[in-house]
Amino acid sequence: MPIYTNADGLEVRFGSDIGKRGFRAGVTTGAGKRRELVLDIDLVALGANGTSFTSDLNNDGTNEAFNPSNTALPVGAVIDQVRVVNIVTPAGGTGVVIGTYQEAGTVVDDDGIATTITGTAGAQVGTQVSAATGPWFVAAKATGTYTAGRIKVIDVR
């Protein structure tokens, strides 16, 4: 089913596509107050040295920010841990970092969540989302061009 973007820039989905989030972050609930932000990343779709932004603010054909409907880490949330799971073995590129950004695409810390594709924790793991820069949107940034690969990033907060 096609996705329609209304005049406010919000996605409207129909039929069997309702509720699908594609390669955008989503939140799962667990026991107690802990939540997981889960982000599927298609490394090939990132392109050469690309970042997994989801919105094209200036209509130039390049995504450089996030849609307000994307799931963010809210102000005050504490990032307890991060896991990176390989779904499809990466090939081609030389590296991927996972970091945080503001809604308009401004970098907070481009490798603050994970400094490597294997999930080495970045500097923001164990910290609280700042009121000065939050909420934080999570994105992957590739180095090089991937010809294969899909990963899942799980932030526990």
Backbone as a printed PyTorch tensor [residue, N CA C, xyz], in Angstrom:
tensor([[[ 0.8320, -1.1790,  0.0000],
         [ 0.0000,  0.0000,  0.0000],
         [ 0.8790,  1.2460,  0.0000]],

        [[ 0.4750,  2.2830, -0.6930],
         [ 1.2650,  3.5120, -0.7080],
         [ 1.1380,  4.2730,  0.6060]],

        [[ 2.1350,  5.0910,  0.8530],
         [ 2.1320,  5.9670,  2.0220],
         [ 1.8560,  7.3670,  1.5220]],

        [[ 0.9210,  8.0340,  2.1360],
         [ 0.5610,  9.3870,  1.7600],
         [ 1.0870, 10.3410,  2.8190]],

        [[ 1.6950, 11.4500,  2.4120],
         [ 2.1410, 12.4750,  3.3530],
         [ 1.1830, 13.6500,  3.2280]],

        [[ 0.5280, 13.9980,  4.3330],
         [-0.4570, 15.0730,  4.2810],
         [ 0.2150, 16.4430,  4.2840]],

        [[-0.5610, 17.5070,  4.2490],
         [-0.0360, 18.8760,  4.1750],
         [ 0.7980, 19.2620,  5.3920]],

        [[ 0.6060, 18.5860,  6.5220],
         [ 1.3970, 18.8580,  7.7290],
         [ 2.7060, 18.0820,  7.7480]],

        [[ 2.9580, 17.2740,  6.7230],
         [ 4.1800, 16.4830,  6.6690],
         [ 4.1020, 15.1690,  7.4230]],

        [[ 2.9000, 14.7840,  7.8620],
         [ 2.7310, 13.5400,  8.6050],
         [ 2.3480, 12.4170,  7.6540]],

        [[ 2.8850, 11.2220,  7.9090],
         [ 2.5760, 10.0730,  7.0790],
         [ 1.2050,  9.5120,  7.4220]],

        [[ 0.4390,  9.1900,  6.3990],
         [-0.8640,  8.5560,  6.5590],
         [-0.7630,  7.2170,  5.8450]],

        [[-1.0750,  6.1410,  6.5460],
         [-0.9540,  4.7990,  5.9830],
         [-2.3300,  4.1570,  5.8680]],

        [[-2.4810,  3.2570,  4.8900],
         [-3.7640,  2.6290,  4.6170],
         [-3.6320,  1.1210,  4.5580]],

        [[-4.7460,  0.4240,  4.7680],
         [-4.8040, -1.0220,  4.5940],
         [-3.8170, -1.7700,  5.4640]],

        [[-3.0960, -2.7090,  4.8490],
         [-2.1770, -3.5610,  5.6050],
         [-0.9320, -2.8080,  6.0640]],

        [[-0.7570, -1.5760,  5.5950],
         [ 0.4180, -0.7740,  5.9550],
         [ 0.2200, -0.0070,  7.2620]],

        [[-1.0030,  0.0350,  7.7900],
         [-1.2680,  0.7470,  9.0280],
         [-0.4490,  0.1210, 10.1510]],

        [[ 0.2440,  0.9410, 10.8930],
         [ 1.0160,  0.4720, 12.0290],
         [ 2.4440,  0.0710, 11.7100]],

        [[ 2.8130, -0.0380, 10.4430],
         [ 4.1970, -0.3770, 10.1010],
         [ 5.0610,  0.8550, 10.2690]],

        [[ 6.2410,  0.6800, 10.8380],
         [ 7.1280,  1.8180, 11.0200],
         [ 8.3560,  1.7510, 10.1450]],

        [[ 8.5340,  0.6430,  9.4300],
         [ 9.6730,  0.5290,  8.5340],
         [10.9830,  0.6350,  9.2870]],

        [[11.8790,  1.4650,  8.8010],
         [13.1860,  1.6160,  9.4120],
         [13.2300,  2.8320, 10.3200]],

        [[12.1880,  3.0250, 11.1060],
         [12.1480,  4.0940, 12.1010],
         [12.1110,  3.4680, 13.4760]],

        [[12.5900,  4.2150, 14.4430],
         [12.6450,  3.7040, 15.8140],
         [11.2460,  3.4850, 16.3740]],

        [[11.1340,  2.5090, 17.2490],
         [ 9.9020,  2.2320, 17.9570],
         [10.2310,  1.8240, 19.3740]],

        [[ 9.2600,  1.8810, 20.2560],
         [ 9.4920,  1.5630, 21.6680],
         [ 8.7280,  0.3050, 22.0360]],

        [[ 9.4160, -0.5870, 22.7440],
         [ 8.7550, -1.7600, 23.2880],
         [ 8.6850, -1.5930, 24.7960]],

        [[ 7.7040, -2.2060, 25.3980],
         [ 7.5810, -2.1040, 26.8470],
         [ 8.0140, -3.4030, 27.4800]],

        [[ 8.5270, -3.2880, 28.6720],
         [ 8.9500, -4.4680, 29.4100],
         [ 8.3780, -4.4120, 30.7990]],

        [[ 8.9240, -5.2150, 31.6820],
         [ 8.4690, -5.2200, 33.0620],
         [ 8.9010, -3.9280, 33.7440]],

        [[ 8.0580, -3.3590, 34.5490],
         [ 8.3960, -2.1430, 35.2780],
         [ 8.4520, -0.9260, 34.3700]],

        [[ 9.3510, -0.0240, 34.7000],
         [ 9.4450,  1.2370, 33.9710],
         [10.4550,  1.1950, 32.8310]],

        [[11.1760,  0.1080, 32.6640],
         [12.1830,  0.0200, 31.6050],
         [11.5250, -0.0850, 30.2390]],

        [[12.1130,  0.6020, 29.2730],
         [11.6240,  0.5700, 27.9020],
         [12.8090,  0.3280, 26.9870]],

        [[12.5470, -0.2040, 25.8110],
         [13.5800, -0.3930, 24.8030],
         [13.2070,  0.4080, 23.5800]],

        [[14.1460,  1.1850, 23.0750],
         [13.9840,  1.8520, 21.7910],
         [14.6520,  0.9290, 20.7770]],

        [[13.8980,  0.4620, 19.7890],
         [14.4030, -0.4870, 18.8120],
         [14.4240,  0.1920, 17.4500]],

        [[15.5860,  0.1130, 16.7880],
         [15.7570,  0.7500, 15.4890],
         [16.3660, -0.2560, 14.5240]],

        [[15.6410, -0.5710, 13.4400],
         [16.1680, -1.4180, 12.3660],
         [16.8600, -0.5090, 11.3620]],

        [[18.0690, -0.9020, 10.9360],
         [18.8270, -0.0720, 10.0130],
         [19.2660, -0.9110,  8.8240]],

        [[18.8520, -0.4940,  7.6330],
         [19.2850, -1.0960,  6.3800],
         [20.5410, -0.3380,  5.9530]],

        [[21.7040, -0.9590,  6.0870],
         [22.9690, -0.2800,  5.8100],
         [23.1080,  0.1260,  4.3500]],

        [[22.5530, -0.6540,  3.4290],
         [22.6100, -0.3130,  2.0110],
         [21.8340,  0.9790,  1.7530]],

        [[20.6860,  1.1400,  2.4130],
         [19.8520,  2.3280,  2.2200],
         [20.5170,  3.6100,  2.7200]],

        [[21.5260,  3.4830,  3.6050],
         [22.2160,  4.6820,  4.0870],
         [22.9860,  5.3750,  2.9760]],

        [[23.4100,  4.6280,  1.9760],
         [24.1950,  5.2100,  0.8900],
         [25.6090,  5.5320,  1.3470]],

        [[26.3480,  6.2190,  0.4960],
         [27.7430,  6.5610,  0.7820],
         [27.8120,  7.5660,  1.9270]],

        [[28.4160,  7.1520,  3.0280],
         [28.6070,  8.0210,  4.2000],
         [27.3020,  8.6400,  4.6870]],

        [[26.1950,  7.9060,  4.5670],
         [24.8780,  8.4280,  4.9010],
         [24.4750,  8.2330,  6.3480]],

        [[23.4580,  8.9990,  6.7410],
         [22.8800,  8.9330,  8.0840],
         [21.4100,  8.5540,  7.9410]],

        [[20.8890,  7.7970,  8.8900],
         [19.5200,  7.2830,  8.7860],
         [18.4630,  8.2980,  9.2200]],

        [[18.5320,  9.4860,  8.6460],
         [17.4790, 10.4790,  8.8610],
         [16.2130, 10.0180,  8.1510]],

        [[15.0500, 10.5400,  8.5550],
         [13.7860, 10.0910,  7.9710],
         [12.9730, 11.1860,  7.2890]],

        [[13.4330, 12.4480,  7.3380],
         [12.6540, 13.5370,  6.7420],
         [13.5080, 14.4530,  5.8830]],

        [[12.9110, 14.8970,  4.7890],
         [13.5300, 15.8540,  3.8710],
         [12.8780, 17.2170,  4.1220]],

        [[13.5050, 18.0550,  4.9560],
         [12.8970, 19.3300,  5.3420],
         [12.8490, 20.3580,  4.2190]],

        [[13.8560, 20.3470,  3.3550],
         [13.9110, 21.3890,  2.3180],
         [13.5540, 20.8660,  0.9240]],

        [[12.9810, 19.6780,  0.8550],
         [12.4920, 19.0900, -0.3970],
         [13.5490, 19.0100, -1.4950]],

        [[14.7980, 18.6900, -1.1190],
         [15.8580, 18.5460, -2.1190],
         [16.1390, 17.0910, -2.4680]],

        [[15.3520, 16.1660, -1.9160],
         [15.5190, 14.7550, -2.1980],
         [16.4480, 14.0310, -1.2430]],

        [[16.9920, 14.7460, -0.2510],
         [17.9010, 14.1490,  0.7260],
         [17.3200, 14.2990,  2.1170]],

        [[17.2410, 13.2030,  2.8570],
         [16.7610, 13.2720,  4.2390],
         [17.8570, 13.8370,  5.1290]],

        [[17.5080, 14.8800,  5.9020],
         [18.4960, 15.5230,  6.7710],
         [17.9820, 15.7890,  8.1790]],

        [[16.8230, 15.2470,  8.5190],
         [16.2270, 15.4950,  9.8330],
         [15.2870, 14.3410, 10.1680]],

        [[14.4750, 14.5460, 11.2010],
         [13.5260, 13.5280, 11.6360],
         [12.1180, 14.0650, 11.5630]],

        [[11.1670, 13.1770, 11.2800],
         [ 9.7640, 13.5020, 11.2970],
         [ 9.3250, 13.5390, 12.7630]],

        [[ 8.5010, 14.5110, 13.1600],
         [ 8.0570, 14.5620, 14.5580],
         [ 7.3660, 13.2860, 15.0250]],

        [[ 6.8810, 12.4660, 14.0910],
         [ 6.2230, 11.2200, 14.4780],
         [ 7.2340, 10.1100, 14.7950]],

        [[ 8.5220, 10.3460, 14.5360],
         [ 9.5500,  9.3680, 14.9050],
         [ 9.6470,  9.2740, 16.4150]],

        [[10.0300,  8.1080, 16.9020],
         [10.1840,  7.9070, 18.3320],
         [11.5340,  8.4510, 18.7800]],

        [[11.5140,  9.2250, 19.8410],
         [12.7410,  9.8210, 20.3780],
         [12.9590,  9.3520, 21.8090]],

        [[14.1870,  9.5330, 22.2870],
         [14.4770,  9.3230, 23.7040],
         [14.0420, 10.6000, 24.4160]],

        [[13.0780, 10.5310, 25.3250],
         [12.5510, 11.7450, 25.9480],
         [13.5250, 12.3590, 26.9510]],

        [[13.3540, 13.6430, 27.1900],
         [14.1590, 14.3480, 28.1900],
         [14.0120, 13.6290, 29.5250]],

        [[15.1340, 13.3860, 30.1920],
         [15.1370, 12.7250, 31.4860],
         [15.3640, 11.2310, 31.4310]],

        [[15.1980, 10.6210, 30.2410],
         [15.4350,  9.1750, 30.1250],
         [16.9220,  8.8910, 30.3240]],

        [[17.2200,  7.7790, 30.9560],
         [18.6010,  7.3520, 31.1500],
         [18.8540,  6.1670, 30.2250]],

        [[19.9160,  6.2580, 29.4410],
         [20.2780,  5.1660, 28.5370],
         [21.1170,  4.1770, 29.3370]],

        [[20.5410,  3.0430, 29.6880],
         [21.2180,  2.0560, 30.5210],
         [22.2380,  1.2280, 29.7550]],

        [[21.8590,  0.7850, 28.5560],
         [22.7470, -0.0790, 27.7750],
         [22.3350, -0.0550, 26.3150]],

        [[23.2060, -0.5700, 25.4730],
         [22.9140, -0.6650, 24.0440],
         [23.3430, -2.0400, 23.5500]],

        [[22.5460, -2.5860, 22.6260],
         [22.8960, -3.8370, 21.9460],
         [22.7350, -3.6000, 20.4480]],

        [[23.6640, -4.1410, 19.6790],
         [23.5570, -4.1040, 18.2240],
         [23.5310, -5.5490, 17.7540]],

        [[22.4900, -5.9060, 17.0130],
         [22.3050, -7.2710, 16.5320],
         [22.4170, -7.2620, 15.0110]],

        [[23.2840, -8.1140, 14.4590],
         [23.3940, -8.2470, 13.0050],
         [22.2580, -9.1220, 12.5060]],

        [[21.4470, -8.5830, 11.6280],
         [20.3550, -9.3360, 11.0040],
         [20.8550, -9.9060,  9.6720]],

        [[21.5250, -9.0590,  8.8700],
         [22.1730, -9.4680,  7.6290],
         [23.6210, -9.0060,  7.7390]],

        [[24.5700, -9.9000,  7.5060],
         [25.9890, -9.5880,  7.6690],
         [26.3860, -8.3870,  6.8190]],

        [[26.9560, -7.3480,  7.4540],
         [27.3850, -6.1570,  6.7130],
         [28.5430, -6.4600,  5.7620]],

        [[28.5340, -5.7970,  4.6010],
         [29.6140, -5.9320,  3.6270],
         [29.7850, -4.6060,  2.9050]],

        [[31.0170, -4.2740,  2.6090],
         [31.2900, -3.0980,  1.7840],
         [31.8140, -1.8980,  2.5330]],

        [[31.0530, -1.3610,  3.4500],
         [31.4720, -0.1540,  4.1610],
         [32.5680, -0.4430,  5.1610]],

        [[33.0880,  0.6190,  5.7640],
         [34.1890,  0.4430,  6.7130],
         [33.7890,  0.6860,  8.1560]],

        [[32.5940,  1.1960,  8.4060],
         [32.1870,  1.4140,  9.7840],
         [30.8170,  2.0340,  9.9100]],

        [[30.2240,  1.8380, 11.0620],
         [28.9320,  2.4410, 11.3970],
         [28.9940,  2.8740, 12.8450]],

        [[28.5230,  4.0880, 13.1120],
         [28.3700,  4.5580, 14.4860],
         [26.9000,  4.8630, 14.7020]],

        [[26.4540,  4.7580, 15.9550],
         [25.0680,  5.0550, 16.3070],
         [25.1100,  6.2350, 17.2680]],

        [[24.3510,  7.2670, 16.9430],
         [24.4080,  8.4600, 17.7800],
         [23.0650,  9.1290, 17.9480]],

        [[23.1060, 10.3020, 18.5430],
         [21.8860, 11.0530, 18.8440],
         [21.8880, 12.3920, 18.1200]],

        [[20.6710, 12.7960, 17.7740],
         [20.4600, 14.0230, 17.0090],
         [19.2020, 14.7070, 17.5180]],

        [[19.1010, 15.9970, 17.2650],
         [17.8630, 16.7190, 17.5390],
         [16.9360, 16.5420, 16.3430]],

        [[15.6750, 16.9090, 16.5040],
         [14.6780, 16.6890, 15.4500],
         [15.0840, 17.3030, 14.1150]],

        [[15.7230, 18.4810, 14.1360],
         [16.1190, 19.1610, 12.9040],
         [17.3890, 18.5820, 12.2890]],

        [[17.9560, 17.5170, 12.8940],
         [19.1380, 16.8700, 12.3450],
         [20.4460, 17.3510, 12.9470]],

        [[20.3750, 18.2790, 13.8910],
         [21.5800, 18.7690, 14.5550],
         [22.1970, 17.6530, 15.3900]],

        [[23.5000, 17.4530, 15.2280],
         [24.1980, 16.3920, 15.9510],
         [24.2920, 16.7290, 17.4350]],

        [[23.8990, 15.7780, 18.2900],
         [24.1570, 15.8790, 19.7250],
         [25.4680, 15.1430, 19.9940]],

        [[25.5480, 13.8730, 19.5900],
         [26.7770, 13.0670, 19.6870],
         [26.6390, 11.9350, 18.6730]],

        [[27.3230, 12.0390, 17.5290],
         [27.0950, 11.0850, 16.4350],
         [27.5460,  9.6610, 16.7280]],

        [[28.3430,  9.4510, 17.7840],
         [28.6820,  8.0850, 18.1880],
         [28.4340,  7.8840, 19.6820]],

        [[27.4750,  8.6200, 20.2240],
         [27.1860,  8.5670, 21.6530],
         [26.5220,  7.2910, 22.1260]],

        [[25.8600,  6.5730, 21.2340],
         [25.1840,  5.3250, 21.6000],
         [26.1090,  4.1350, 21.3790]],

        [[26.7020,  4.0310, 20.1980],
         [27.6360,  2.9400, 19.8940],
         [28.7250,  3.4660, 18.9670]],

        [[29.9730,  3.1740, 19.3150],
         [31.1040,  3.6690, 18.5230],
         [31.5270,  2.7050, 17.4270]],

        [[30.9590,  1.5030, 17.4230],
         [31.2640,  0.5080, 16.3880],
         [29.9990, -0.2620, 16.0370]],

        [[30.0460, -0.9270, 14.9140],
         [28.9080, -1.7420, 14.4700],
         [28.7010, -2.9610, 15.3580]],

        [[29.7150, -3.3050, 16.1540],
         [29.5740, -4.4370, 17.0640],
         [28.9030, -4.0420, 18.3710]],

        [[28.6210, -2.7430, 18.5490],
         [27.8750, -2.3110, 19.7280],
         [28.7130, -1.8180, 20.8810]],

        [[29.9720, -1.4390, 20.6460],
         [30.7810, -0.8570, 21.7130],
         [30.0890,  0.4090, 22.2090]],

        [[29.7850,  0.4680, 23.4980],
         [29.0040,  1.5650, 24.0680],
         [29.6850,  2.9080, 23.8730]],

        [[28.8890,  3.9020, 23.4840],
         [29.3810,  5.2620, 23.3320],
         [29.2810,  6.0310, 24.6420]],

        [[29.7130,  7.2870, 24.6170],
         [29.7930,  8.1220, 25.8150],
         [28.4320,  8.4300, 26.4410]],

        [[27.3490,  8.3440, 25.6700],
         [26.0370,  8.6780, 26.2230],
         [25.3690,  7.5130, 26.9560]],

        [[25.8880,  6.3130, 26.8010],
         [25.3340,  5.1690, 27.5230],
         [25.6650,  5.3630, 29.0000]],

        [[24.6480,  5.3190, 29.8390],
         [24.8030,  5.5810, 31.2640],
         [24.4890,  7.0140, 31.6410]],

        [[24.0780,  7.8210, 30.6460],
         [23.7570,  9.2180, 30.9230],
         [22.2710,  9.4790, 30.7080]],

        [[21.8510, 10.6570, 31.1300],
         [20.4500, 11.0710, 31.0290],
         [20.2910, 12.0230, 29.8490]],

        [[19.1610, 11.9240, 29.1510],
         [18.8650, 12.8250, 28.0430],
         [18.6960, 14.2340, 28.6020]],

        [[19.5070, 15.1380, 28.1070],
         [19.5690, 16.5100, 28.6010],
         [18.3610, 17.3400, 28.1890]],

        [[17.8810, 18.1630, 29.1040],
         [16.7850, 19.0850, 28.7860],
         [17.2470, 20.1510, 27.7920]],

        [[18.5310, 20.4670, 27.7930],
         [19.0620, 21.5020, 26.8980],
         [19.0900, 21.0510, 25.4450]],

        [[19.3000, 19.7520, 25.2120],
         [19.4100, 19.2660, 23.8340],
         [18.3580, 18.2240, 23.4710]],

        [[17.5880, 17.7280, 24.4390],
         [16.6200, 16.6690, 24.1870],
         [15.3130, 17.1920, 23.6560]],

        [[14.4540, 16.3140, 23.2060],
         [14.6100, 14.8690, 23.1180],
         [15.6410, 14.4910, 22.0510]],

        [[16.1860, 13.2740, 22.1740],
         [17.2030, 12.8000, 21.2390],
         [16.6230, 11.7460, 20.3140]],

        [[16.8990, 11.9060, 19.0330],
         [16.5400, 10.9120, 18.0340],
         [17.7860, 10.0810, 17.7530]],

        [[17.6270,  8.7870, 17.6000],
         [18.7590,  7.8820, 17.4060],
         [18.8910,  7.5730, 15.9160]],

        [[20.1280,  7.6460, 15.4130],
         [20.3830,  7.3680, 13.9970],
         [21.7380,  6.6990, 13.8300]],

        [[21.8710,  5.9920, 12.7130],
         [23.1400,  5.3700, 12.3440],
         [23.8090,  6.2250, 11.2750]],

        [[25.1310,  6.2540, 11.3270],
         [25.9060,  6.9840, 10.3230],
         [26.9670,  6.0360,  9.7870]],

        [[26.9720,  5.8570,  8.4510],
         [27.8980,  4.9220,  7.8170],
         [29.1670,  5.6240,  7.3650]],

        [[30.2460,  4.8650,  7.3600],
         [31.4840,  5.2970,  6.7150],
         [31.6760,  4.3690,  5.5380]],

        [[31.7750,  4.9430,  4.3560],
         [31.8700,  4.1340,  3.1460],
         [30.4920,  3.7860,  2.6190]],

        [[30.4650,  2.8580,  1.6790],
         [29.2140,  2.4430,  1.0490],
         [29.0100,  0.9500,  1.2870]],

        [[27.9140,  0.5950,  1.9250],
         [27.6020, -0.8050,  2.1990],
         [26.8640, -1.4110,  1.0150]],

        [[27.2400, -2.6390,  0.6710],
         [26.5740, -3.3770, -0.3920],
         [25.6220, -4.4220,  0.1820]],

        [[25.7230, -4.6490,  1.4930],
         [24.8280, -5.5720,  2.2000],
         [24.8730, -5.2210,  3.6770]],

        [[23.8220, -5.5800,  4.3730],
         [23.8240, -5.4160,  5.8180],
         [22.5510, -4.8180,  6.3660]],

        [[22.1480, -5.3880,  7.4800],
         [20.9960, -4.8740,  8.2210],
         [21.2730, -5.1680,  9.6820]],

        [[21.0990, -4.1500, 10.5120],
         [21.3390, -4.3080, 11.9490],
         [20.1210, -3.8190, 12.7120]],

        [[20.0470, -4.2670, 13.9560],
         [19.0010, -3.7980, 14.8580],
         [19.7090, -3.2240, 16.0760]],

        [[19.3770, -1.9790, 16.4220],
         [19.9470, -1.3070, 17.5850],
         [18.8860, -1.2840, 18.6670]],

        [[19.2600, -1.7140, 19.8730],
         [18.3160, -1.7440, 20.9880],
         [18.9120, -0.9370, 22.1260]],

        [[18.2860,  0.2130, 22.4520],
         [18.6960,  1.0390, 23.5710],
         [17.7570,  0.7370, 24.7330]],

        [[18.2950,  0.3590, 25.8660],
         [17.4600,  0.0890, 27.0340],
         [17.5200,  1.3130, 27.9270]],

        [[16.3350,  1.7960, 28.3030],
         [16.2680,  2.9870, 29.1620],
         [15.2830,  2.7590, 30.2660]]])
